[in-house]
Amino acid sequence: MIVQGYNPRTGEPIGEPVAKTTDSGVDGVVTAATAAFEAWSTTPAADRAVVLEAVADALDAESELLIATADGETALGVPRLTTELKRTTNQLRLFGEVLREGSYVEATIDSPDPDIIPPRPNLRRVLRPLGTVAVFSASNFPFAFSVAGGDTASALASGCAVVVKAHSAHPGTSRETARIVTAALAAAGAPSGLFGIVYGTHAGVALVQHPHVRAVGFTGSTGGGRALFDIAQGRPDPIPFYGELGSVNPAVVLPDAAAARPAEIATAFAQSLTMGVGQFCTNPGLLFAPAALVPHLGEAVAASHGGAMLNERMCDSYRSSTEALASGDLVTEIATGDRPADGWSVAPRLFTVPLAAFADNLEKLTEEHFGPAGLVVTYDDPTDLLAVLPKLPGTLTGTVHSDPSEHPLAGQVAEVLRRVAGRLVFNGWPTGVAVAWGMHHGGPWPSTTNPLHTSVGATSIRRWIAPVTYQSWPDELLPAELKDGNPLGIPRRIDGVLGTH
């Protein structure tokens, strides 16, 4: 049994196949990772930072090979993959900064007070790593959300061990990335077995079921994520499952903004919609706009270009779902872009529907069409949106385009969007997710399985750590983060006051 890569531009096999991992193989990788966790979890944070930076350097050093391999398996193109790989190594370096800064452990100290009721002992709380983490690679980001992506970087930074389930769409890229990561970890002195990789759907299920796996990170389809979520929750010992699933990313264009800059908005929308052949989790698939903007939007999408999708299944799904939408009587198709003739290629498509019809068919018309397809919902009175937007399914982003004259209304729209979206964008577009301390990449179901956590940014490390309180322990037995004198110099909250004391 093998996992074979394919060239989306031709549909032909590419590269050497990779053997699927057996149950015993999964057990061996997880067992080795769990043994390595014991040493890694007690490695000082500053030393873990050095190791992560060494992995980043190693990936950068072999960028030419990685990018060429990924381009053959994904058809995403060298420019896109070049920036994505740099984003990936920047993520690793960001977590080096997170480790040195130290606030991520939320070190908290309450001095003893025998005179209050109830009496308070010496309490010292800190976040500690969970154990071995399973990471599922995404199809649409072969570097940044894959073998050495954000889930792996944040989990290793936290002190956890990692076992990655490679995505079947790019096994060669996964194998080469894993080779580089494994060698870099060894050269930097990390414990053997800290990082491992498995291949095949069955191996992924076995990974979630393995008793030594303590948490799961997943980026992929709603159906696949829900199935794995149920497995994680159905274990004798249920474990956290942090899944990023489907998202329609609604965008609202208010009337004055639409009138003031119709061509600018339409062009930027089409660029965002078709970026990466629409295979972004932040793709703005749902646009609310005045009817006067529709011709401009149609013109921009008609001038856009499609391309090869990541695999045949995605191509077939996109074609069938958009054809079903076009052949029905709920919406009107207003534009179709260019489609290359070869391989698993698709064309951008744009549909429109009035707000009332959309509201009456909301469940059907908010289904995600993973690819460069958009639905424009036209309205007459923007205040009518305030009753419809809160009914949208949970989503990663919500966008508002407004002129200064409309700022009060924009604030009202944002207030309802924040109930369903994890990131609110003003006069911009949601594609492009900065890797930063302030980024939140998450949202209510079905965009994620846990709306409190993010899969991008510094705080994504919180998924892999859990609080432990040390009560009345002597200083010499405490973790360094909680010792008297603050030897690490990290931010701590002592008796309610935050500082570096």
N, C-alpha and C positions, 0 to 999 in steps of 0.2 A: 504494500500500500504506500503510495507516494503523494506528495503535494507538488504539482507542476505549475510553474509560472507561464504566463502567456503575454504576448505582445498585443495590447489593445488596438494598435493601429492596423494589425493584420489578422488578429485572431489566432496566430500560429504559436506553438509552444516556443518557449525561450529559456535558455539556461538549463542547468542540471537539476533534475527533480530532487526533492528532499524527502527522506523517509518519514512517514507518520510515526509519532511517538507512541509506544505501547504503554499499557497501564504500569508495567514494571519500570519502564523508562521514566514515566511521570513520577512514580514513587521515589526513584533514585535521585532525580533532580531536586525534588522537594525536600527529601531527607538531607541532602548535602547542603541545601540553602538554609534549612533550619539549624543545622550544626554550625554553619558560618555565622548565623545571626547572634549566637551567644557572644562571640568575640566582637562582631561589628557594632552591636548595640551598646557596648561599653567603650568603644573607641571615642576619644574626645572629639567633639564637634569640629574643632579646628582641623584635626587630622582628617576627618571625613571630607571636609571642604577641599583639602589638597587632593584627595583621591578623585573627587568629582571633576575637578579642574584638569586632572591628568586624563580622564576619560574624554573630556571635551577636546583637549589638545590632540588626542589620538584620532578622534573622528575627523577633526579638521585636516589632519595630516593625510588622511586617505579619502579626502572629499572627492577627488576625481573619479576613483573607482566606484564609490558609493553612488554618486550622482548618475554616472553612466548606467549602472545596474538598475537603479530605480526608474530611470527614464525608459529603459527597455520594457520594464514590467508594468509601468503605470501610464505612459504617454503624457505625463504632466509637463514635460519640457524642462530643458536644462535651466533656464532662468528661474522658473518657479522652484525647482528642486534645490538650486543653489541657495536661494534665500531661506528655504525651509530647513536645510541642513544647518545654516548659520543660526537660525532661530533655535534649533535643537541644542547646539553647543552653548548658545547663550543661556538657555534654560538651566543647563548644568552649572554654569558659572554663577547664575543668579542664586541658586541654592547654596553655593559656596558662601555668598554674601549673607544669606539667611542664617546659615550656621554660625558664622562669626558674630553676627549681630545679636543673636541669642534670644530675642523676645518670643520666638515661636514656641518655646517650652512653657510660657506663661507661669514662670516661677512666682509663687505666692507664699508669703510667710505671715502667720498670725502669732504674735507673742502670747505666752501663757498669761491668763488673767483669772485667778481663783475667786475674785470678788463678784464676777457677773453671774447671772443665772441663765442657763447652766454654766458652771465653771468651764473656762476654755483652756485646754492643754496647749502645748507647743505644737502647732500645725504647720506643715510645710508641704505644699502641693506643687506638682510638676507633671508635664506631659511626657510620657515614655513610649518608645516604639512598641508596636503590636506583635511583630514576629515576621513570618514569611508572607509576602504579599503576591497575589496573582495579578498580572497585568495583561489585558487583552489588547492587542494592536488594532488600530483602525485602518480601514482600507484607503481612506482619502488623504491621509498624511503619513507616508511611508517612513518619515523620520520623526516629525515633531509629536505625533501621537502613536508612536510605534515602539520598536524594541528599546531604543534609548530616549524615548520621548518624555513628556512631562510627568506621567505617572511613575515611570521608572526613576527619573531624576529625583522627584520629591520623596519617593519611598526610600531610596538609598540614602538620601540626605537625612531622613528621619531616624535612621538606624535600623531600618528593616532590611531583610533579604528580599530578593525579587526573582520570580519565575515568570517569564513572558510566554504567552501563547501567540505565536506568529500568525499574521494574517495570510490566508491562502492566496490572496491576490499578488503578493510580492515575497515569495519564499526566498528567492535569491538575495534580495536586499536585506531581508531579515537575517539570513545566515551570515552575510558579510558583516553586518552591523554587530551581531552577537559575537562574532570572532574578534572584532576590534575591541569591543567593550570588555570581553573576558580577558584578553591579553593586557589591556590597560590596567584593569583592576589588579591583576597579578603583579604587574611591574610596579604598581604603586604600593604594594604591600597589603592589599585587602585580603581577608581570609578566603581560602579556596572554596568554591561552591556558592559564594555570595549571590551570584547572578547565574541564572540558567534560562534555557529556552526549550519549548516543546512545540510540536507541529501536529495539526489535524484537529478536526472538530471534536472527535471523541476525547482526545487528550485535553482539550479545553474543559469539557465536562468533568473529567477525572480530576483536573486541577482544582476546580471549585469544590469538589466533594472531598478532597484530601484533608484528613484531620489536622495536618500541620499547617494548612493555609489559614491565615487569620483575617484576611480582608481581600477584596477584589476590586480592581479598577477596570472599567470597560468603556469603550467608545464604539458605537455601532448602531445597528437598526433597533427599532423599538421591539420587534418580535424576538430577535436574538437576545437582546438585553433582558427582556422580561422573562424569557425562559431560564436564563442563568440566574437572574434575581430570585426566581422561585426555588431554584436548586439551592442557592446559598441560604435562603430562609428556611428551607425544608430539611436542612441538616439536623442531626441530633443536637448539635451546638451551632445555631444560626450565627452567621458572620456578616459584618458590614459589606454591602455591595454598592459601590459608587459607580453608577452607570450614567453615561451621557448618551441619550437616545435621540428621538426625533424632535424637530423644531421648525416652525414655519416663519418665525421672525417678522412679525407684522411691522409695517412702516406706515406712518400717517403723514400725508402732505396736506397742510392747512391751506385754505383758499388764497390768502394773500401771497404766500410763498409760491404757490403754483402759478399765480398770475405774474409775479415779479420775475421768475427765472424758470420758465417751463422747459426750455431746451437743456439748460444746465442740469436740472433735476432728472430729466428723462435720460440723458446720456449717462449720468453717474449711476442711475438705477440699473440701466442695461449692463453697464460694466460690472457692477456688483452681482447682478443676477447670473451672469454668464462666466464669472471668474472661476477658473478651474473646472470648466464645463458644468458649473452649478453644483459641484460636489463639495460644498462647504456646509458645515453644520450651522453656519450663520447666514446662509443664503437668504436674501429677503424675498421669500416666495409669496408674500401677501402684502399688497399695497392698497391703502385706502386713500382715494384722491378725488377731486372734483372731476366731473365728466370732461371739462374743457382740457384737462391734461392728457386724456387718453390718446388723441392723435399723435402727440409728441412722444409718448411712451411707445406707441406702436411703431413709429418711424425709427426710434432708436433700437428697438429689439429686432426689427426687420433688417437693420444694417449690421447686426451682430453676427458672430460666427460660433458655431458649435464645435464639437471635436469628439475624440474617442473617450468613452467612459472607462472606468477602471477595470471592469470585468463584464463578461457577457450577461451575467445575471442582472447587474445594475442597468445595463443597456436595455435588456428585454423588459425590465420592470418599468423603466422610464417611458419607453415607447408605448407599452400597453396601457399604462395609467393615463398618459396624456391623450392617447387616442380615445380612450373611454370618456374622458372629459369632453373632448372635442365632438364626439358623436352624440352626446347627450343633449338635453334641452335646457340645462340649467345656466350655461355660460355661452358666451360668444367668443370665438377666437379672432383676435385682431391683428396678430403678427406672427410670422415664422421666420427665423433667421436662417443663415446658411448652414448646410451640413456637408462635411467631407464625405466622399462616397465609400471610403475604405473602412474596414474593421468594425469596431463597436462604436460607431459614431452616431451622434444625435444632433438635432437642431434645437436652438432656443425657441420657445413658444410662449405667447402671451395671450391670456384670456381676460374677459371682463364680465362683471355681473353687478346689477344694482344692489345697494345695501339691503333693501327689504328682502330680496330673493336670497341673498347671502345669509341673512339672519334666520330665514325659514329653513335653510339647508346647511346650517353651520357645521354639523359633524362631518358631512360628506365633503364640503368645500374647504375644510381645513386639513384634509389629508395631505401629508407631505409627498411631493413628487421629487424624489432626490435627483436633481439635475437642473438644467437651466430653464425651468418653467415657472412662470409667475401668474398670479391672479390679481387683477385690479378691481377693487370693490369701489364703485362710484357712489358718491353721496351728494345731496343737495344742501343739507344743513349740518355743519360739523358737530353741532351739539348732539345730533342723533347717534354719533359714534360712542358717546359716553355710556350708552346702555348696551352696546354690542361688544365693545372691546373687553370688558371683564368676563365675557362668556367664552373667550378664546381659550384653547388648550394651553397649558404651560409651555413656555418658550424661553430660549436663551436670551433673546434680545427684543427690545421694542424701540422703534425709532420715531422721532417727530421732526418734521420740517416746518419751520415757522419763520415769519417775518416779525420784527419787533412789535408791530401793531397787534400781533396775535399772541404775545407772550402769556397773558392771563389764561387764554384758552389752551395754549401749549402746556401750561402747568396742570390744568385739569386733565388733559389727555395723559400726561405723564403719571398722574396720580392713579388713574385706573390701569394703565399699562404695568405699573410696578407690581400689581397684584398677580400678574401672569408672567412677568419677565424678570430675568436676573440682571440684565444690563440695559440701561436706557441711553440711547444715542440721540444727540441733538444736532440737526443740520449736517448729518453725515450718513454713512452706511455701515452696516454691522460687520461685513466681511473684513477680516483683519483683526486679530485678537492679540493685543500687546501683552508681552510677558513682563509683568510688573507687580509691585506690591499691592497696588490698588485695583487690579483686575479681578472681576468676578465672572466666571464662565460656568454658569449653572442656572437653575430655575426650577419651577414647579413641574411635577409630572405632566406630560411624558418627556420633557426636555432632559430631566435627570431623575434618578430615583431618590435623591436626597437634596432638597432645595437649600440646605444650610451650607453646603460645601461647593467648592470650585475645583475644576480640573486644570485650571491655568492660573499662574501667578504664585506669589510667595505663600499665600495661605492655603494652597492646595496640599501642603505638607500636613495639615491638620487631619486629613483622612487617615493617616497611618500612625497616629499617636493618640494615647488615651491617658486620662488623669490618674495619678496615684498620689495619695496623701500619706506623708510620713508623720506619725504622731509620737512625739516625745522621744525621738531617736537621738543618740549622741552624734555630735558634729562629725566625728571621724567616720561614721558609717553612712552619712548622707551622700546623695549624688552631689557632684561639684556645683551644680546650679543652685543648690539649696544651702550650701555651707555658710557658716558665719564668715563675714569679711568679703563675700562675693568674689572668690578668686578668679572667676571668668570675666568679671566686669560687665555682666549682662543686665538688661533692664529687669527689675523685680518689683513686685508690689508687697510692701511690708506694712502691716497694720493699716491697710487701705490706701497707702500712698505709693504711687508709682515713681520709680527712679532707678538709679544704678547703685544704690546703697546696699 
